[in-house]
Structure formats: C-alpha cells, structure tokens
Amino acid sequence: MRGGQHVAQSLENKQRGASAQKRSCVHPVSLLPVLSKVLESVVVSKITNHLDRHHFLSTRKFGFRQGRSAADLHLLLASILSAALDQERDTVVVALDIEGAFDHVWKEALITKLQAASRAGSLLPLLSDYLSNRHLRVTVGGREFEVQPITAGVPQGSCPGPLVWNVYINDLLHLIPNARAYADDVTLTQSYRKQEENATQSQLSDTLSRIIAWGNMWQVKFAPHKTQLLHLSRTRGALRLNFNGAALTSQDEVQDRATRLIRSGDTGPEPHLHTLQHRRDIAGLIVLFKVQEDRVSHLQPFKQPRRLSPVATRAVVQTPGELIQRRYRTCLEQRQFTNTYVKMWNAVIASGINLENTNVVWFKKTVNAWLMSKG
C-alpha cells in the first residue's frame, strides 16, 4: 500500500519466439512482497470456503479449484465422447478461445458478480477494495518506469486473480448447460444422431450466438480464428458452424508455441523428458486414486469395486487392495480409461506399494518412480 494505492512491481513476460513489437505477446506479472502473498493466501482460502459453502461456482468449472484438475475434466469428456460413439451418436466439440482473458476483465462488472456471490457479510467490500485503485510499475532491464493506473483485468501472479476469474466466467456456465471450462478455456460438446443433424446445427448456432451476446454484455472478446471445431463420428461428414461472423472448420494442428520451438530449435538446456504416455499414465493413476481413496464427489461414477480376498468362512476387503478387473469383449472397450488404469492400479498394488494413509502428492511421486523403474 502506498498513499491508498495498491502498487505491484511487474516483470515483462514475453512468449519465446514472439515478435518484440507484438503487444499481445507481452503480459505483466505482478510481483508482491512475501507478506502480501501470505495475506492473499489466507483471504483466498476464506473466500473459497464461502463460495463452496453456498455452492456458488458451477460444478462444470475446472482449474484453480481444489480437486478439479485437467485430468478430471479430460476423463469426464472422454467418457462422454466414448459413450456417444458406443450409442452410434456423433459429437461436436467446439473449443472457444478468449482473447486476453485475465487482462481484459471489466472491473465494474466483476464487482457486480461478486455482489451476487457474497450473499452477505464482508466479502464484497473486501474484494472491491482489493480491485480498486490498483497501479502498476514496470521494470525492464533494471530500468523502472512511472507508476500507471490499471483500468481493467485482474492481477496476474496474485493469489486472488484465478479465483475472481472463476467468479467472472461462472454465469456463462449456468447460461450454457453443455459448456465446461478449464481456467479460461471453454469447451462445448453436443451429441446427436444422424436424423437430428439439422436440429443440432440450429441449436449449436443458437448457443454460439448466446455466447457472443454474453461476451458483448460483459466485455469478453472471443477469437473466432483461434476457436476450433472437432467432429467425432464413425462416418464422414461434419456440421457447418459460424462463430462471430467467421466459419469454423475442423482443425487438427500443433499449438503455435510448440511449432515455434520445434522450428527454432531453441529449447534451452536439454531437460530430462518423459514420454507423453508416461505423463498420461501418471495422470490416469492419480485420477483413479482420487476416485478410490479421496472419494472426490464428481468422479464417483468411475469408482470401481475392490477385489474380495476369502479368509476362512468370511470375506474381507483388502486395504487398499486390488480392484476387480472386468472383462470386455471389444478392443475399444479394452482401451477405455477404466480397463487400462484398473489393470495398472493392480500392478502397482502387486509390486508391494502400500497406499494406506497416503495423499495425492506422495502417490504421484511413488507411481512416477514405479513407472520409471519399469523402463
């Protein structure tokens, strides 16, 4: 605090390989004193408990929330898409891109949404004060520039920043029932049968129009040229959709940043890299751990029964024990999440690893070492 102003030091965070003249590639990251970070963490914890207690945030919002990781969302989406294919239904997936999400948050609108979230008490005045009268000073190459007021956006690098973004985008998820979000990425999914193709195209066009209207109301800008369309089907053919005046086409391409790194070859010192499958296996086992041991509510449909071990005339459940490995008839079913990671889970148990009284952090380190030992 300085004279009633919230002043944050900022460093230039420029994406590697981007043009120095392109302003959209430069993002300020606020650097606050350690004591301020501690205070922010305490405040965020209290506010999060308040929002959870009142069930304010949508259950379809992942990222920046405890127990709702990218792997959880990936599993839920994969299950929905697989079930649709099994039912001979096509699925359209639209991945929306928000331009400068954290940089362009309209503060007055955010305070209005916080007012709806507060119900009562001191939450609204606290966050209103946190967002008001903020200033930024940029330091580049040791040179300090003049303090400038921040008229929009939430402080990147701060503890409350992700939380207030979750509040800001929350009503979009209530408006669009088939939307799911991870951080500032929003994904639409809709399954349909062939005879419903025209009706589905009309419904999705209406949904996209409502999203544009929501963005115009709350000053959130979507980027049609970065929005991607994916059509999942056992037959050829895809819906034709327009978004904000631009036609969406099916895209399957590498992210721009990865492409720049590959082309430039400037990846820095060679790190110790794991394969993508290694990372997938760790993420899959962690999700299964959260289902079986942590009993995360939104993942309970994937809970698997434990294998019973007969002892004398009664049966007892092993702790934590192996899981029942179901038999599947088709190759598609055998490759699904449940079959793949139940088999791997049982192999972890058979190796002598004890999962009793453990947490996710310990489990992640343990299965990582186990996978590396398998080579």
N, C-alpha and C positions, 0 to 999 in steps of 0.2 A: 504494500500500500504506500502511495506517495501522494500526499495532498488530496486524499479522497479518490485517487486514480488507482486502478489495477494495472500495473505495468509489468509486462513479461518480456524477458530477453528472447530474441529469436535468432535462429540459425537458418541459413539457406539450405534447403533440402532439394537438390536438383536431380532429376532422374538421369541415370547414366546413359550417355549416348544421345541425349536430347540437345536440341539447339539452345544456345545461351540466350538467343533473342526470343524464344518462345515462352511467354509468361506462364502459360498453363502448365509448364513442366516444373515450375518453382513453387514450393509450398513452405510457408513459415511454420516452424515447430517451436512452440513456446517452451522456454526453459525457466522453471521456477525454483526458488530455494527449497532445500530439503524439508524444512519445517512446513512450508506451504504445501508440499506434496503430502506430508503426513496428515495435515489438517484436511486436505481434499479427500484423502482415502477414508477418513473417519466419516466425513459428511456424506460421501457417496454410499458408504455402507448403510448409513441410516436411511437415506432416501430410497435405496434399492429395497430395503426391508419394507418400507412404507408402500412402495408400488406393488411389491409382491403380495403384501397382506391384503391389499384392495383389488388384486388381480387386474391391474390396470393394463399391463403390457400384453399384447397378443401372444398366444401360445405358438404362433407361426413365425415369431421373431427369434432368430438365432444370431449368435455373435454378440460379444460384450455382455453376456449373461452367463451366470454360473450354471453348469450342467447342460448347456445348449451350444455344442461345438459344431464346427463344419462337418465333422464325421457323422454327427447325429442327423443333420439335415440331408447329407448325402445318402444315408441309409434309408430315411423316410421317402425321399424322392425315388431312389432306386426301387424300393418296394412297390410304390405306386405305379411306376412305369412297367415293372415286370408283371404285376397283376393285370394291368391293362392289356399287355401282349398276350397273356395266358387266356384272357377273355375275348381275344380276337378284336380288340379295340385299338384304334390308332390314338396317338397322343401328340399334342402340340406343346412345345416348350418355348416360351419367349423369355429371354434374359435381358432385362432392362438395364440401361446404364444411366446413372445420374451424374451430370456434369458438376464437378467441384462440390460434392455433397456437403462436406464439412465447412467449406469456405463460404458458401452462399446461404447459410441458414438465416432466415428472416427473424430477427430478434423479437420484434413485437408479436409476430405470430407464435413464436416459441413460448413466450410468456403467457399468451392466451391458452396454449395447450397445457402448459404447466399449471395454470389455474384450474383447468378441468381435472388435472391429475391430483391436485393437492387435497381435494375434498374439504379439508380444513387444516388448521394448525399453521405452523411457521414455515412449511416447505416453500410456498410461493415467494414470500418476502426474501427468504434466504437465497434462492436461485435467481430471483430478479436482481438482487444486489450483486450477485456473482457475475451476471451477464452485462450489467450496466457499467458505463463509464470505463470501458476497458481501452488500454493503449498498448502499443507495440513499439519496440525499438529493435531495429535490425543491425546485426554486426556481421560484416563481410570482410574477410582478410584482416581482421583486427581493427577495422575502421567502424566506428559507431555513427549511426545516422540519427536524425532527430526523432523524438517520440511522436508517433502518429496515432490518431484515434482509430479504433476498429468498429466499423459500422455494420458489419454482418459476419456471420459464421460463428463457430464455437472454437475455443482454443484447442488446437491440435497439440498433443503431448501432455495434456492435462488429464486428470482422473475423471472429472465430471463430463468431459467432452463426449465420449461414446454414450454415456447414459442419457444426456439431453438429446442426442441424435435419435436414440431409440424412442424417446417420447415424441420427437418431432415427426417421425415416419409412422408411428403406431396407428393413427387413424386411417392411413392408406390400407393397411392390412385388414381393418374392420370393414372398409368400403369394398374391398375386392376379396371375396372368400377363397378364391383359388390362387391367391398370391402367398408366397413365402419369401422371407428376407434373411440374408446373412450380412450383417453390417449395413453397407449402403448398396448392396446388390439385391435386386428384387427379381424373382422368377415366377412366371405364370405357368400353370400346367392345366390342360383340359383334355380329357379322353372322350372319344366318340366312336360310334360305329359308322360304317360307310354310308348308310342311308341318312345319317344325321350330319353329313358333311356341310351342307349349305347352312343349316341352322347353327352349327358350331362356328362357322366362319362369321356369321352375323353376330353371334354372341361375343366372340373374341374382339371383333371390331368395335362393338359397343363398350366392352371392358377397356380397351385401349383408349377410347375416346374419354371415358370417365377418368382414367389415369391422367390424361393430358389436362382435363379440366381441374383435377385435384392439384396438379403441378402449377397451373396458372393461378389458382387461388392462393397457394402457399409459397409461390415464387421458387418452385423447384423445377429445374430445367432438365429434361431428358434428352439424350443424344441419340437420334434415330440411326445415325451412321455407325454407332457402336452397339446398338441393340441387335441381338442375334436371335435367329429363329431356328429351332430344331424340330424335325418331324420324325417321329418314331412309328414305324409301321412294318408289317411283313410284306406289304405290297408297295408298288410305286405310286407316286402322287403326293402332293402336298398342298396345303391351303395357301391362298394368297392373301396377305395382310398388309395394311398400310398403317404407319405409325407417325403421327405428326407431319403428314404430307409426304413421307418417304416410304417406298415399297420395301418390305422386309423380305430378304432372301435367305435361304438356308445357308449357314456358314459353318465351316469346319476348318479353322485356321489357328496357327500358333499365336499366342499373345505377342503384341508388338514389342514389348520389352524383351521377351525371350528371343525374338527374332534378331533384335539389335545386338544382343550379347553374342549370339551364335555367329552373326556376320562379322562383328568387330573382333571377336576372339579375345576381347579384353575382359576376362573374368577374374583377374587378380591372381593371388597365390592359389595354387591348386589345392582345394579342400578335400577332406575325406568325405566322399559322397556315397550315399546309399542308393540302391535302385528304387525306382518308383514302387515296385511291388513290395519291397521291404517296408516302405513307408505305409503303403496300403494295409499290409498285414498288421502293423503296429496299431494303426487307426481302427481296423476292424476288431482286433482283440480288446482294445480299450473300450469300444462301444459295447461289446459283449460283457466286459467287466462291469460297466455302468448299469447294464440291464440286470445282471445276475446278483452282483454284490451291493451296489449302491441303490438299486431299485428306483432308478430315475423314472418318474411317472410317465413322461411322454414316450418312453421306449418300452413300456411294459408289454405291448402286443408281441414283442420279439423275445420275451422270456421263455427259456427252454427248461423242460423238466429235468431234474437230476436223476442220475442212474442209481438204482437201489442195489445195495450190497447185502445179500442174505446172510443173516447171522442166526444160527440155531433155528428156532421156530418163528422168528420175527424178522422184520426188515428195518434197517436203519438207513438214513440218508448220509452219505459220506459228506464230510465238511472239509473244504468246499466241494470236493468230489467232481467226478466226471459228469458230463451231460449226455442225455440219450441221443444217439446218432440215428436219425430217421433214414429210412430207405426211400430213394427217389427213383422213378422209372426213366426219366428223360435226362439228357445231357444238360439241357437248360436248367432244370431244377437242381441238378448236382452242382452247378456253378453259382447258384444263388448264395447270398450272404450267409444265411443260417447254416446251410450244409458245410460251406467252406470253413467258417470260423468255429463252429462246434467241433469239427474234426481237429482243427489246430489247437483249440482250447484243451481238448482231451490229451493231446500230445504234450502240452505244457504241464498238465497235472501229472501225466505218466513220467515226466522227467524228474519228478520229486520236488517241484516248486510248491511251497505251501502258501496259499492265498488267504489264510485266516488272519483277521485283524490287519489288513493291508489297506492302502489307499491308491488312488489312480497314479500319483507320481511314482510311487515305488513299483507299481505294476508295470508302468511304461518302461522304466529302466530295466526291469527284470526281463520282460519279453524282448526288449531290444538286444540285450546280451544273449538271450536264448537263441534268437534268430541269427545273430552273427556267429554263434558257435556252430550252427548248422551249416554255415557257409553259403 
